[in-house]
Amino acid sequence: LPGRNSRSQGGIPAVAGSQLPCFHGSSTIRHLKERFHMNLTEEQLQLLVEQMVDGSMRSITTKLYDGFQYLTNGIM
């Protein structure tokens, strides 16, 4: 997860000044920052990502989507 601060911090100011309506509003940029989990340490972030991957691997919806991709596109 190296470099997440530089990637996410570089993009947030760019969209904050955007004229696109989807980036207007007081909560939009805050939600974007929350999505990058900027408040977590590297160790906390790594644990969170591992938990998210583990949850995804055990999810029935992930299995169904993977099956759909395999049947329709040959992607496993």
All heavy atoms as a GROMACS GRO file, in nm:
protein
  593
    1LEU      N    1   0.081  -0.120   0.000
    1LEU     CA    2   0.000   0.000   0.000
    1LEU      C    3   0.085   0.126   0.000
    1LEU      O    4   0.036   0.231   0.036
    1LEU     CB    5  -0.090  -0.002   0.123
    1LEU     CG    6  -0.181  -0.123   0.133
    1LEU    CD1    7  -0.253  -0.125   0.265
    1LEU    CD2    8  -0.277  -0.132   0.020
    2PRO      N    9   0.209   0.115  -0.040
    2PRO     CA   10   0.291   0.236  -0.042
    2PRO      C   11   0.237   0.337  -0.142
    2PRO      O   12   0.183   0.301  -0.245
    2PRO     CB   13   0.429   0.187  -0.084
    2PRO     CG   14   0.416   0.044  -0.119
    2PRO     CD   15   0.278  -0.002  -0.085
    3GLY      N   16   0.254   0.460  -0.107
    3GLY     CA   17   0.216   0.568  -0.198
    3GLY      C   18   0.070   0.608  -0.194
    3GLY      O   19   0.028   0.691  -0.271
    4ARG      N   20  -0.008   0.552  -0.105
    4ARG     CA   21  -0.151   0.586  -0.106
    4ARG      C   22  -0.174   0.733  -0.074
    4ARG      O   23  -0.263   0.795  -0.126
    4ARG     CB   24  -0.230   0.497  -0.011
    4ARG     CG   25  -0.218   0.534   0.134
    4ARG     CD   26  -0.300   0.441   0.221
    4ARG     NE   27  -0.254   0.454   0.357
    4ARG     CZ   28  -0.321   0.520   0.450
    4ARG    NH1   29  -0.434   0.576   0.423
    4ARG    NH2   30  -0.271   0.528   0.572
    5ASN      N   31  -0.091   0.790   0.015
    5ASN     CA   32  -0.109   0.931   0.048
    5ASN      C   33  -0.084   1.019  -0.072
    5ASN      O   34  -0.160   1.111  -0.100
    5ASN     CB   35  -0.017   0.971   0.163
    5ASN     CG   36  -0.066   0.915   0.295
    5ASN    OD1   37  -0.183   0.887   0.310
    5ASN    ND2   38   0.025   0.897   0.388
    6SER      N   39   0.020   0.992  -0.147
    6SER     CA   40   0.050   1.076  -0.262
    6SER      C   41  -0.054   1.060  -0.371
    6SER      O   42  -0.093   1.157  -0.435
    6SER     CB   43   0.190   1.045  -0.316
    6SER     OG   44   0.197   0.911  -0.360
    7ARG      N   45  -0.104   0.939  -0.392
    7ARG     CA   46  -0.206   0.918  -0.496
    7ARG      C   47  -0.336   0.985  -0.458
    7ARG      O   48  -0.395   1.058  -0.536
    7ARG     CB   49  -0.230   0.769  -0.516
    7ARG     CG   50  -0.132   0.702  -0.608
    7ARG     CD   51  -0.185   0.569  -0.655
    7ARG     NE   52  -0.232   0.486  -0.547
    7ARG     CZ   53  -0.165   0.386  -0.493
    7ARG    NH1   54  -0.047   0.355  -0.539
    7ARG    NH2   55  -0.214   0.316  -0.395
    8SER      N   56  -0.384   0.959  -0.337
    8SER     CA   57  -0.515   1.010  -0.300
    8SER      C   58  -0.512   1.160  -0.271
    8SER      O   59  -0.604   1.232  -0.308
    8SER     CB   60  -0.570   0.934  -0.180
    8SER     OG   61  -0.481   0.944  -0.071
    9GLN      N   62  -0.409   1.208  -0.207
    9GLN     CA   63  -0.402   1.351  -0.176
    9GLN      C   64  -0.386   1.432  -0.304
    9GLN      O   65  -0.434   1.543  -0.313
    9GLN     CB   66  -0.287   1.381  -0.081
    9GLN     CG   67  -0.310   1.331   0.060
    9GLN     CD   68  -0.418   1.408   0.135
    9GLN    OE1   69  -0.498   1.482   0.080
    9GLN    NE2   70  -0.422   1.389   0.265
   10GLY      N   71  -0.319   1.375  -0.404
   10GLY     CA   72  -0.303   1.447  -0.530
   10GLY      C   73  -0.433   1.462  -0.605
   10GLY      O   74  -0.457   1.561  -0.673
   11GLY      N   75  -0.521   1.363  -0.592
   11GLY     CA   76  -0.647   1.367  -0.666
   11GLY      C   77  -0.757   1.445  -0.597
   11GLY      O   78  -0.843   1.503  -0.663
   12ILE      N   79  -0.756   1.448  -0.466
   12ILE     CA   80  -0.865   1.514  -0.394
   12ILE      C   81  -0.869   1.664  -0.420
   12ILE      O   82  -0.976   1.716  -0.451
   12ILE     CB   83  -0.859   1.481  -0.243
   12ILE    CG1   84  -0.891   1.334  -0.223
   12ILE    CG2   85  -0.956   1.568  -0.164
   12ILE    CD1   86  -0.874   1.283  -0.082
   13PRO      N   87  -0.757   1.737  -0.414
   13PRO     CA   88  -0.766   1.879  -0.446
   13PRO      C   89  -0.811   1.905  -0.590
   13PRO      O   90  -0.881   2.002  -0.616
   13PRO     CB   91  -0.623   1.929  -0.424
   13PRO     CG   92  -0.562   1.832  -0.331
   13PRO     CD   93  -0.625   1.700  -0.364
   14ALA      N   94  -0.774   1.816  -0.680
   14ALA     CA   95  -0.814   1.835  -0.820
   14ALA      C   96  -0.965   1.828  -0.835
   14ALA      O   97  -1.024   1.909  -0.906
   14ALA     CB   98  -0.747   1.729  -0.908
   15VAL      N   99  -1.030   1.733  -0.770
   15VAL     CA  100  -1.175   1.723  -0.782
   15VAL      C  101  -1.246   1.824  -0.694
   15VAL      O  102  -1.359   1.861  -0.723
   15VAL     CB  103  -1.226   1.580  -0.753
   15VAL    CG1  104  -1.172   1.481  -0.853
   15VAL    CG2  105  -1.197   1.537  -0.613
   16ALA      N  106  -1.181   1.869  -0.588
   16ALA     CA  107  -1.244   1.967  -0.500
   16ALA      C  108  -1.270   2.097  -0.574
   16ALA      O  109  -1.368   2.166  -0.548
   16ALA     CB  110  -1.156   1.992  -0.377
   17GLY      N  111  -1.184   2.131  -0.668
   17GLY     CA  112  -1.203   2.254  -0.745
   17GLY      C  113  -1.277   2.233  -0.875
   17GLY      O  114  -1.290   2.324  -0.956
   18SER      N  115  -1.327   2.113  -0.896
   18SER     CA  116  -1.395   2.079  -1.021
   18SER      C  117  -1.527   2.154  -1.035
   18SER      O  118  -1.594   2.183  -0.937
   18SER     CB  119  -1.421   1.929  -1.025
   18SER     OG  120  -1.501   1.896  -1.137
   19GLN      N  121  -1.563   2.181  -1.158
   19GLN     CA  122  -1.692   2.244  -1.186
   19GLN      C  123  -1.802   2.140  -1.207
   19GLN      O  124  -1.917   2.176  -1.228
   19GLN     CB  125  -1.680   2.333  -1.310
   19GLN     CG  126  -1.583   2.449  -1.293
   19GLN     CD  127  -1.622   2.537  -1.174
   19GLN    OE1  128  -1.736   2.574  -1.157
   19GLN    NE2  129  -1.523   2.570  -1.092
   20LEU      N  130  -1.766   2.012  -1.202
   20LEU     CA  131  -1.866   1.907  -1.222
   20LEU      C  132  -1.962   1.904  -1.103
   20LEU      O  133  -1.920   1.907  -0.988
   20LEU     CB  134  -1.798   1.771  -1.236
   20LEU     CG  135  -1.710   1.753  -1.359
   20LEU    CD1  136  -1.635   1.620  -1.350
   20LEU    CD2  137  -1.794   1.757  -1.485
   21PRO      N  138  -2.091   1.898  -1.130
   21PRO     CA  139  -2.190   1.901  -1.023
   21PRO      C  140  -2.177   1.787  -0.922
   21PRO      O  141  -2.209   1.804  -0.805
   21PRO     CB  142  -2.325   1.890  -1.096
   21PRO     CG  143  -2.296   1.915  -1.238
   21PRO     CD  144  -2.151   1.893  -1.262
   22CYS      N  145  -2.124   1.672  -0.966
   22CYS     CA  146  -2.115   1.558  -0.875
   22CYS      C  147  -2.014   1.582  -0.763
   22CYS      O  148  -2.016   1.512  -0.662
   22CYS     CB  149  -2.080   1.431  -0.951
   22CYS     SG  150  -1.924   1.439  -1.041
   23PHE      N  151  -1.925   1.680  -0.777
   23PHE     CA  152  -1.828   1.710  -0.673
   23PHE      C  153  -1.867   1.830  -0.588
   23PHE      O  154  -1.792   1.872  -0.503
   23PHE     CB  155  -1.689   1.732  -0.733
   23PHE     CG  156  -1.631   1.607  -0.792
   23PHE    CD1  157  -1.608   1.598  -0.928
   23PHE    CD2  158  -1.602   1.498  -0.713
   23PHE    CE1  159  -1.555   1.482  -0.984
   23PHE    CE2  160  -1.550   1.381  -0.767
   23PHE     CZ  161  -1.526   1.374  -0.902
   24HIS      N  162  -1.985   1.882  -0.608
   24HIS     CA  163  -2.032   1.995  -0.528
   24HIS      C  164  -2.106   1.942  -0.406
   24HIS      O  165  -2.161   1.834  -0.408
   24HIS     CB  166  -2.122   2.086  -0.610
   24HIS     CG  167  -2.047   2.157  -0.718
   24HIS    ND1  168  -2.105   2.251  -0.798
   24HIS    CD2  169  -1.918   2.148  -0.762
   24HIS    CE1  170  -2.016   2.298  -0.885
   24HIS    NE2  171  -1.903   2.235  -0.865
   25GLY      N  172  -2.108   2.018  -0.303
   25GLY     CA  173  -2.175   1.978  -0.180
   25GLY      C  174  -2.073   1.959  -0.069
   25GLY      O  175  -1.959   1.922  -0.094
   26SER      N  176  -2.116   1.983   0.051
   26SER     CA  177  -2.024   1.981   0.164
   26SER      C  178  -1.973   1.841   0.198
   26SER      O  179  -1.864   1.827   0.252
   26SER     CB  180  -2.091   2.043   0.286
   26SER     OG  181  -2.206   1.968   0.320
   27SER      N  182  -2.049   1.738   0.168
   27SER     CA  183  -2.010   1.603   0.211
   27SER      C  184  -1.934   1.525   0.104
   27SER      O  185  -1.870   1.425   0.136
   27SER     CB  186  -2.132   1.525   0.255
   27SER     OG  187  -2.220   1.507   0.146
   28THR      N  188  -1.938   1.567  -0.019
   28THR     CA  189  -1.879   1.488  -0.127
   28THR      C  190  -1.729   1.466  -0.108
   28THR      O  191  -1.681   1.354  -0.112
   28THR     CB  192  -1.904   1.555  -0.263
   28THR    OG1  193  -2.045   1.574  -0.280
   28THR    CG2  194  -1.850   1.471  -0.376
   29ILE      N  195  -1.655   1.572  -0.086
   29ILE     CA  196  -1.510   1.560  -0.070
   29ILE      C  197  -1.477   1.488   0.060
   29ILE      O  198  -1.385   1.406   0.066
   29ILE     CB  199  -1.443   1.700  -0.076
   29ILE    CG1  200  -1.472   1.766  -0.212
   29ILE    CG2  201  -1.293   1.689  -0.051
   29ILE    CD1  202  -1.427   1.686  -0.333
   30ARG      N  203  -1.553   1.513   0.165
   30ARG     CA  204  -1.531   1.443   0.292
   30ARG      C  205  -1.548   1.293   0.274
   30ARG      O  206  -1.467   1.213   0.321
   30ARG     CB  207  -1.627   1.495   0.400
   30ARG     CG  208  -1.608   1.428   0.535
   30ARG     CD  209  -1.696   1.488   0.644
   30ARG     NE  210  -1.835   1.509   0.605
   30ARG     CZ  211  -1.928   1.415   0.607
   30ARG    NH1  212  -1.898   1.293   0.646
   30ARG    NH2  213  -2.052   1.442   0.573
   31HIS      N  214  -1.653   1.253   0.203
   31HIS     CA  215  -1.675   1.110   0.178
   31HIS      C  216  -1.563   1.051   0.093
   31HIS      O  217  -1.522   0.936   0.115
   31HIS     CB  218  -1.809   1.088   0.110
   31HIS     CG  219  -1.925   1.108   0.200
   31HIS    ND1  220  -2.045   1.158   0.156
   31HIS    CD2  221  -1.940   1.089   0.333
   31HIS    CE1  222  -2.129   1.166   0.257
   31HIS    NE2  223  -2.067   1.126   0.366
   32LEU      N  224  -1.512   1.127  -0.001
   32LEU     CA  225  -1.401   1.080  -0.083
   32LEU      C  226  -1.277   1.056   0.004
   32LEU      O  227  -1.210   0.953  -0.008
   32LEU     CB  228  -1.371   1.181  -0.193
   32LEU     CG  229  -1.262   1.144  -0.292
   32LEU    CD1  230  -1.294   1.015  -0.365
   32LEU    CD2  231  -1.242   1.257  -0.392
   33LYS      N  232  -1.248   1.149   0.094
   33LYS     CA  233  -1.134   1.134   0.184
   33LYS      C  234  -1.154   1.013   0.276
   33LYS      O  235  -1.059   0.937   0.301
   33LYS     CB  236  -1.114   1.260   0.268
   33LYS     CG  237  -1.058   1.376   0.188
   33LYS     CD  238  -1.041   1.498   0.277
   33LYS     CE  239  -0.984   1.614   0.198
   33LYS     NZ  240  -0.968   1.733   0.283
   34GLU      N  241  -1.276   0.993   0.326
   34GLU     CA  242  -1.304   0.878   0.411
   34GLU      C  243  -1.282   0.747   0.337
   34GLU      O  244  -1.234   0.650   0.394
   34GLU     CB  245  -1.448   0.885   0.464
   34GLU     CG  246  -1.471   0.992   0.566
   34GLU     CD  247  -1.617   1.011   0.602
   34GLU    OE1  248  -1.704   0.937   0.548
   34GLU    OE2  249  -1.646   1.101   0.682
   35ARG      N  250  -1.316   0.747   0.209
   35ARG     CA  251  -1.301   0.625   0.129
   35ARG      C  252  -1.155   0.583   0.116
   35ARG      O  253  -1.125   0.466   0.102
   35ARG     CB  254  -1.363   0.649  -0.009
   35ARG     CG  255  -1.377   0.526  -0.090
   35ARG     CD  256  -1.452   0.558  -0.219
   35ARG     NE  257  -1.472   0.438  -0.294
   35ARG     CZ  258  -1.588   0.378  -0.312
   35ARG    NH1  259  -1.696   0.433  -0.261
   35ARG    NH2  260  -1.597   0.268  -0.381
   36PHE      N  261  -1.063   0.678   0.120
   36PHE     CA  262  -0.920   0.649   0.114
   36PHE      C  263  -0.863   0.611   0.251
   36PHE      O  264  -0.747   0.574   0.262
   36PHE     CB  265  -0.842   0.768   0.059
   36PHE     CG  266  -0.850   0.781  -0.090
   36PHE    CD1  267  -0.927   0.881  -0.147
   36PHE    CD2  268  -0.780   0.695  -0.173
   36PHE    CE1  269  -0.935   0.894  -0.284
   36PHE    CE2  270  -0.787   0.707  -0.310
   36PHE     CZ  271  -0.865   0.807  -0.366
   37HIS      N  272  -0.945   0.621   0.357
   37HIS     CA  273  -0.903   0.585   0.493
   37HIS      C  274  -0.775   0.658   0.533
   37HIS      O  275  -0.681   0.599   0.587
   37HIS     CB  276  -0.886   0.433   0.507
   37HIS     CG  277  -1.009   0.357   0.474
   37HIS    ND1  278  -1.117   0.352   0.558
   37HIS    CD2  279  -1.044   0.285   0.362
   37HIS    CE1  280  -1.212   0.279   0.503
   37HIS    NE2  281  -1.171   0.238   0.384
   38MET      N  282  -0.772   0.786   0.509
   38MET     CA  283  -0.654   0.867   0.536
   38MET      C  284  -0.622   0.876   0.685
   38MET      O  285  -0.511   0.908   0.723
   38MET     CB  286  -0.670   1.007   0.478
   38MET     CG  287  -0.693   1.010   0.328
   38MET     SD  288  -0.563   0.930   0.234
   38MET     CE  289  -0.427   1.037   0.271
   39ASN      N  290  -0.719   0.846   0.770
   39ASN     CA  291  -0.698   0.856   0.915
   39ASN      C  292  -0.629   0.733   0.974
   39ASN      O  293  -0.591   0.733   1.089
   39ASN     CB  294  -0.832   0.878   0.986
   39ASN     CG  295  -0.928   0.764   0.958
   39ASN    OD1  296  -0.933   0.710   0.848
   39ASN    ND2  297  -1.008   0.729   1.056
   40LEU      N  298  -0.610   0.627   0.895
   40LEU     CA  299  -0.550   0.505   0.946
   40LEU      C  300  -0.400   0.503   0.927
   40LEU      O  301  -0.348   0.558   0.831
   40LEU     CB  302  -0.610   0.383   0.873
   40LEU     CG  303  -0.760   0.361   0.885
   40LEU    CD1  304  -0.802   0.235   0.809
   40LEU    CD2  305  -0.804   0.352   1.030
   41THR      N  306  -0.332   0.436   1.020
   41THR     CA  307  -0.189   0.413   1.002
   41THR      C  308  -0.172   0.306   0.894
   41THR      O  309  -0.268   0.239   0.856
   41THR     CB  310  -0.124   0.363   1.133
   41THR    OG1  311  -0.178   0.233   1.162
   41THR    CG2  312  -0.149   0.458   1.248
   42GLU      N  313  -0.049   0.289   0.848
   42GLU     CA  314  -0.023   0.186   0.747
   42GLU      C  315  -0.061   0.048   0.799
   42GLU      O  316  -0.117  -0.032   0.725
   42GLU     CB  317   0.124   0.189   0.704
   42GLU     CG  318   0.162   0.312   0.624
   42GLU     CD  319   0.085   0.323   0.493
   42GLU    OE1  320   0.072   0.222   0.421
   42GLU    OE2  321   0.038   0.434   0.464
   43GLU      N  322  -0.031   0.021   0.926
   43GLU     CA  323  -0.063  -0.109   0.984
   43GLU      C  324  -0.214  -0.130   0.991
   43GLU      O  325  -0.264  -0.238   0.960
   43GLU     CB  326  -0.001  -0.122   1.124
   43GLU     CG  327   0.150  -0.127   1.124
   43GLU     CD  328   0.216   0.011   1.111
   43GLU    OE1  329   0.148   0.115   1.133
   43GLU    OE2  330   0.335   0.015   1.076
   44GLN      N  331  -0.287  -0.026   1.032
   44GLN     CA  332  -0.432  -0.036   1.040
   44GLN      C  333  -0.493  -0.054   0.901
   44GLN      O  334  -0.586  -0.132   0.884
   44GLN     CB  335  -0.490   0.090   1.106
   44GLN     CG  336  -0.459   0.103   1.252
   44GLN     CD  337  -0.497   0.240   1.306
   44GLN    OE1  338  -0.488   0.342   1.237
   44GLN    NE2  339  -0.540   0.243   1.432
   45LEU      N  340  -0.438   0.017   0.805
   45LEU     CA  341  -0.488   0.006   0.669
   45LEU      C  342  -0.463  -0.133   0.613
   45LEU      O  343  -0.550  -0.191   0.548
   45LEU     CB  344  -0.422   0.112   0.579
   45LEU     CG  345  -0.470   0.112   0.434
   45LEU    CD1  346  -0.618   0.145   0.426
   45LEU    CD2  347  -0.388   0.210   0.352
   46GLN      N  348  -0.347  -0.188   0.639
   46GLN     CA  349  -0.317  -0.323   0.590
   46GLN      C  350  -0.415  -0.424   0.651
   46GLN      O  351  -0.464  -0.512   0.581
   46GLN     CB  352  -0.174  -0.362   0.621
   46GLN     CG  353  -0.138  -0.496   0.563
   46GLN     CD  354   0.010  -0.520   0.556
   46GLN    OE1  355   0.090  -0.431   0.580
   46GLN    NE2  356   0.048  -0.642   0.524
   47LEU      N  357  -0.442  -0.412   0.779
   47LEU     CA  358  -0.537  -0.501   0.844
   47LEU      C  359  -0.677  -0.485   0.783
   47LEU      O  360  -0.745  -0.585   0.756
   47LEU     CB  361  -0.542  -0.474   0.995
   47LEU     CG  362  -0.637  -0.561   1.076
   47LEU    CD1  363  -0.599  -0.708   1.065
   47LEU    CD2  364  -0.637  -0.517   1.221
   48LEU      N  365  -0.719  -0.363   0.759
   48LEU     CA  366  -0.849  -0.337   0.698
   48LEU      C  367  -0.858  -0.401   0.560
   48LEU      O  368  -0.957  -0.467   0.527
   48LEU     CB  369  -0.876  -0.187   0.690
   48LEU     CG  370  -1.004  -0.146   0.615
   48LEU    CD1  371  -1.127  -0.197   0.688
   48LEU    CD2  372  -1.009   0.003   0.596
   49VAL      N  373  -0.756  -0.383   0.479
   49VAL     CA  374  -0.756  -0.439   0.344
   49VAL      C  375  -0.761  -0.592   0.350
   49VAL      O  376  -0.836  -0.655   0.275
   49VAL     CB  377  -0.634  -0.390   0.263
   49VAL    CG1  378  -0.620  -0.468   0.133
   49VAL    CG2  379  -0.646  -0.242   0.235
   50GLU      N  380  -0.684  -0.651   0.440
   50GLU     CA  381  -0.687  -0.797   0.455
   50GLU      C  382  -0.826  -0.845   0.496
   50GLU      O  383  -0.874  -0.947   0.446
   50GLU     CB  384  -0.582  -0.841   0.557
   50GLU     CG  385  -0.440  -0.827   0.504
   50GLU     CD  386  -0.334  -0.850   0.611
   50GLU    OE1  387  -0.369  -0.880   0.727
   50GLU    OE2  388  -0.215  -0.838   0.577
   51GLN      N  389  -0.892  -0.771   0.585
   51GLN     CA  390  -1.027  -0.807   0.627
   51GLN      C  391  -1.126  -0.794   0.511
   51GLN      O  392  -1.214  -0.879   0.494
   51GLN     CB  393  -1.072  -0.720   0.744
   51GLN     CG  394  -0.998  -0.747   0.872
   51GLN     CD  395  -1.028  -0.643   0.980
   51GLN    OE1  396  -1.080  -0.536   0.953
   51GLN    NE2  397  -0.993  -0.677   1.104
   52MET      N  398  -1.110  -0.690   0.431
   52MET     CA  399  -1.198  -0.670   0.316
   52MET      C  400  -1.181  -0.782   0.213
   52MET      O  401  -1.279  -0.834   0.160
   52MET     CB  402  -1.172  -0.534   0.253
   52MET     CG  403  -1.214  -0.417   0.341
   52MET     SD  404  -1.155  -0.258   0.282
   52MET     CE  405  -1.255  -0.234   0.137
   53VAL      N  406  -1.057  -0.820   0.187
   53VAL     CA  407  -1.030  -0.928   0.092
   53VAL      C  408  -1.085  -1.059   0.145
   53VAL      O  409  -1.150  -1.135   0.072
   53VAL     CB  410  -0.878  -0.939   0.062
   53VAL    CG1  411  -0.846  -1.066  -0.015
   53VAL    CG2  412  -0.831  -0.816  -0.016
   54ASP      N  413  -1.062  -1.086   0.273
   54ASP     CA  414  -1.112  -1.209   0.334
   54ASP      C  415  -1.264  -1.215   0.326
   54ASP      O  416  -1.322  -1.318   0.290
   54ASP     CB  417  -1.065  -1.217   0.480
   54ASP     CG  418  -1.103  -1.349   0.545
   54ASP    OD1  419  -1.070  -1.455   0.487
   54ASP    OD2  420  -1.165  -1.346   0.654
   55GLY      N  421  -1.330  -1.104   0.357
   55GLY     CA  422  -1.475  -1.099   0.349
   55GLY      C  423  -1.525  -1.119   0.207
   55GLY      O  424  -1.625  -1.188   0.184
   56SER      N  425  -1.455  -1.063   0.112
   56SER     CA  426  -1.493  -1.079  -0.028
   56SER      C  427  -1.478  -1.224  -0.074
   56SER      O  428  -1.562  -1.276  -0.147
   56SER     CB  429  -1.406  -0.987  -0.115
   56SER     OG  430  -1.436  -1.006  -0.250
   57MET      N  431  -1.370  -1.288  -0.029
   57MET     CA  432  -1.346  -1.426  -0.070
   57MET      C  433  -1.453  -1.521  -0.017
   57MET      O  434  -1.480  -1.624  -0.077
   57MET     CB  435  -1.208  -1.472  -0.022
   57MET     CG  436  -1.095  -1.406  -0.099
   57MET     SD  437  -0.930  -1.440  -0.035
   57MET     CE  438  -0.927  -1.618  -0.033
   58ARG      N  439  -1.514  -1.486   0.096
   58ARG     CA  440  -1.618  -1.572   0.155
   58ARG      C  441  -1.759  -1.528   0.118
   58ARG      O  442  -1.856  -1.589   0.160
   58ARG     CB  443  -1.601  -1.575   0.307
   58ARG     CG  444  -1.476  -1.649   0.349
   58ARG     CD  445  -1.466  -1.667   0.499
   58ARG     NE  446  -1.413  -1.543   0.557
   58ARG     CZ  447  -1.458  -1.488   0.667
   58ARG    NH1  448  -1.556  -1.541   0.733
   58ARG    NH2  449  -1.405  -1.376   0.712
   59SER      N  450  -1.771  -1.425   0.038
   59SER     CA  451  -1.902  -1.369   0.003
   59SER      C  452  -1.969  -1.449  -0.108
   59SER      O  453  -1.908  -1.479  -0.210
   59SER     CB  454  -1.885  -1.224  -0.040
   59SER     OG  455  -2.004  -1.175  -0.096
   60ILE      N  456  -2.096  -1.479  -0.089
   60ILE     CA  457  -2.172  -1.550  -0.192
   60ILE      C  458  -2.186  -1.464  -0.317
   60ILE      O  459  -2.183  -1.514  -0.429
   60ILE     CB  460  -2.310  -1.598  -0.140
   60ILE    CG1  461  -2.382  -1.682  -0.244
   60ILE    CG2  462  -2.397  -1.480  -0.100
   60ILE    CD1  463  -2.316  -1.813  -0.276
   61THR      N  464  -2.199  -1.332  -0.298
   61THR     CA  465  -2.214  -1.246  -0.416
   61THR      C  466  -2.086  -1.244  -0.499
   61THR      O  467  -2.091  -1.237  -0.622
   61THR     CB  468  -2.255  -1.103  -0.376
   61THR    OG1  469  -2.161  -1.051  -0.281
   61THR    CG2  470  -2.395  -1.102  -0.315
   62THR      N  471  -1.972  -1.251  -0.433
   62THR     CA  472  -1.845  -1.258  -0.507
   62THR      C  473  -1.840  -1.387  -0.587
   62THR      O  474  -1.803  -1.387  -0.705
   62THR     CB  475  -1.725  -1.251  -0.411
   62THR    OG1  476  -1.729  -1.127  -0.342
   62THR    CG2  477  -1.593  -1.264  -0.486
   63LYS      N  478  -1.878  -1.497  -0.525
   63LYS     CA  479  -1.877  -1.626  -0.594
   63LYS      C  480  -1.973  -1.626  -0.712
   63LYS      O  481  -1.941  -1.676  -0.821
   63LYS     CB  482  -1.912  -1.738  -0.497
   63LYS     CG  483  -1.803  -1.767  -0.395
   63LYS     CD  484  -1.848  -1.874  -0.298
   63LYS     CE  485  -1.749  -1.916  -0.196
   63LYS     NZ  486  -1.658  -1.821  -0.141
   64LEU      N  487  -2.090  -1.568  -0.694
   64LEU     CA  488  -2.187  -1.560  -0.804
   64LEU      C  489  -2.134  -1.474  -0.918
   64LEU      O  490  -2.146  -1.510  -1.036
   64LEU     CB  491  -2.321  -1.505  -0.753
   64LEU     CG  492  -2.399  -1.598  -0.661
   64LEU    CD1  493  -2.518  -1.523  -0.601
   64LEU    CD2  494  -2.444  -1.722  -0.735
   65TYR      N  495  -2.075  -1.360  -0.884
   65TYR     CA  496  -2.021  -1.272  -0.988
   65TYR      C  497  -1.904  -1.338  -1.060
   65TYR      O  498  -1.893  -1.329  -1.182
   65TYR     CB  499  -1.977  -1.138  -0.928
   65TYR     CG  500  -1.930  -1.041  -1.032
   65TYR    CD1  501  -2.020  -0.978  -1.116
   65TYR    CD2  502  -1.795  -1.014  -1.048
   65TYR    CE1  503  -1.978  -0.890  -1.214
   65TYR    CE2  504  -1.751  -0.925  -1.145
   65TYR     CZ  505  -1.844  -0.864  -1.228
   65TYR     OH  506  -1.800  -0.777  -1.324
   66ASP      N  507  -1.817  -1.407  -0.986
   66ASP     CA  508  -1.707  -1.478  -1.049
   66ASP      C  509  -1.759  -1.585  -1.145
   66ASP      O  510  -1.705  -1.603  -1.255
   66ASP     CB  511  -1.615  -1.541  -0.944
   66ASP     CG  512  -1.531  -1.440  -0.870
   66ASP    OD1  513  -1.525  -1.322  -0.914
   66ASP    OD2  514  -1.471  -1.478  -0.768
   67GLY      N  515  -1.864  -1.656  -1.104
   67GLY     CA  516  -1.925  -1.757  -1.191
   67GLY      C  517  -1.983  -1.694  -1.316
   67GLY      O  518  -1.968  -1.747  -1.427
   68PHE      N  519  -2.048  -1.581  -1.300
   68PHE     CA  520  -2.104  -1.509  -1.415
   68PHE      C  521  -1.993  -1.467  -1.512
   68PHE      O  522  -2.005  -1.485  -1.633
   68PHE     CB  523  -2.182  -1.386  -1.366
   68PHE     CG  524  -2.224  -1.294  -1.477
   68PHE    CD1  525  -2.334  -1.324  -1.554
   68PHE    CD2  526  -2.154  -1.176  -1.503
   68PHE    CE1  527  -2.374  -1.239  -1.657
   68PHE    CE2  528  -2.191  -1.092  -1.604
   68PHE     CZ  529  -2.303  -1.123  -1.682
   69GLN      N  530  -1.885  -1.412  -1.458
   69GLN     CA  531  -1.773  -1.370  -1.543
   69GLN      C  532  -1.713  -1.490  -1.616
   69GLN      O  533  -1.675  -1.479  -1.733
   69GLN     CB  534  -1.665  -1.300  -1.459
   69GLN     CG  535  -1.702  -1.161  -1.416
   69GLN     CD  536  -1.714  -1.065  -1.533
   69GLN    OE1  537  -1.643  -1.076  -1.631
   69GLN    NE2  538  -1.806  -0.972  -1.523
   70TYR      N  539  -1.702  -1.601  -1.549
   70TYR     CA  540  -1.645  -1.721  -1.611
   70TYR      C  541  -1.735  -1.769  -1.725
   70TYR      O  542  -1.687  -1.799  -1.835
   70TYR     CB  543  -1.626  -1.832  -1.507
   70TYR     CG  544  -1.573  -1.958  -1.567
   70TYR    CD1  545  -1.440  -1.966  -1.609
   70TYR    CD2  546  -1.655  -2.070  -1.584
   70TYR    CE1  547  -1.392  -2.082  -1.666
   70TYR    CE2  548  -1.605  -2.186  -1.641
   70TYR     CZ  549  -1.474  -2.192  -1.682
   70TYR     OH  550  -1.425  -2.306  -1.738
   71LEU      N  551  -1.866  -1.775  -1.698
   71LEU     CA  552  -1.958  -1.826  -1.800
   71LEU      C  553  -1.970  -1.731  -1.919
   71LEU      O  554  -1.979  -1.776  -2.033
   71LEU     CB  555  -2.096  -1.848  -1.739
   71LEU     CG  556  -2.107  -1.962  -1.641
   71LEU    CD1  557  -2.245  -1.964  -1.575
   71LEU    CD2  558  -2.082  -2.096  -1.711
   72THR      N  559  -1.971  -1.603  -1.895
   72THR     CA  560  -1.994  -1.509  -2.005
   72THR      C  561  -1.867  -1.464  -2.075
   72THR      O  562  -1.870  -1.432  -2.194
   72THR     CB  563  -2.069  -1.385  -1.955
   72THR    OG1  564  -1.993  -1.320  -1.853
   72THR    CG2  565  -2.207  -1.422  -1.903
   73ASN      N  566  -1.755  -1.462  -2.003
   73ASN     CA  567  -1.632  -1.407  -2.062
   73ASN      C  568  -1.511  -1.498  -2.050
   73ASN      O  569  -1.402  -1.462  -2.097
   73ASN     CB  570  -1.598  -1.273  -1.994
   73ASN     CG  571  -1.708  -1.172  -2.009
   73ASN    OD1  572  -1.763  -1.154  -2.116
   73ASN    ND2  573  -1.743  -1.106  -1.899
   74GLY      N  574  -1.527  -1.611  -1.986
   74GLY     CA  575  -1.413  -1.700  -1.967
   74GLY      C  576  -1.310  -1.645  -1.869
   74GLY      O  577  -1.195  -1.686  -1.869
   75ILE      N  578  -1.352  -1.551  -1.784
   75ILE     CA  579  -1.263  -1.489  -1.686
   75ILE      C  580  -1.279  -1.560  -1.553
   75ILE      O  581  -1.389  -1.573  -1.502
   75ILE     CB  582  -1.294  -1.338  -1.670
   75ILE    CG1  583  -1.275  -1.266  -1.801
   75ILE    CG2  584  -1.207  -1.278  -1.560
   75ILE    CD1  585  -1.324  -1.122  -1.798
   76MET      N  586  -1.170  -1.606  -1.496
   76MET     CA  587  -1.175  -1.670  -1.366
   76MET      C  588  -1.100  -1.589  -1.266
   76MET      O  589  -0.997  -1.539  -1.284
   76MET     CB  590  -1.118  -1.810  -1.372
   76MET     CG  591  -1.126  -1.882  -1.238
   76MET     SD  592  -1.292  -1.908  -1.184
   76MET     CE  593  -1.306  -2.082  -1.201
   0.00000   0.00000   0.00000
